[in-house]
């Protein structure tokens, strides 16, 4: 299937979703295309998300403002409009497979909120990150304020969200927003592909159970019990013996 604002490609068990808006922004088509593209993942065991010139500079304000303007002052109408955006980002977060964000250039606003919904984030040295909604008179409402405190701590999330000021790649790594900084875009995408291939070779149910446990939001005791139940249902003796024989442990 061909999409207007994203491209989906497959290489073996790794899928790559390229955010392909000509302005490196998220327009109305993005929120329609993204869930449909995720529905085309098929047997992919890992998804890499990347941009083209930039990962994303956030919303395409010129294209989105005419849709938002009539809903201002109408909480129900505004919520219905934003629900489509939520569905796209929450659908990405809910995938049972690992999602790796490969971030080059700017990662702004809705782009950062989408990146925060991924499981792992890598970036290039020129990458820059910001959550500038306050400068536009907006409270970020696509999941960034909910996810970023868990990723980088409440204080650092507050710094990003309340000041609206950008941070560079080195700061993003120091804060834990990304786990690796690569020298340039070529090195970034090569590393993302290598990481995705490594993940694709691991037992899929173990990856899914790990991801579910990290995201479950349960109390400590409930989360422990859920992880034990997952293993009881999905762990196999054959897989364990194979890992031992293959020297994977």
PyMOL commands that set and color helices and strands:
alter all, ss='L'
color gray80, all
select helices_A, chain A and resi 28-38+61-69+75-93+110-116+133-136+144-152+154-163+169-175+185-200+204-215+220-234+237-245
alter helices_A, ss='H'
color red, helices_A
select strands_A, chain A and resi 6-11+14-19+46-50+98-103+106-108+120-124+128-130+167-168+180-182
alter strands_A, ss='S'
color yellow, strands_A
deselect
rebuild
show_as cartoon
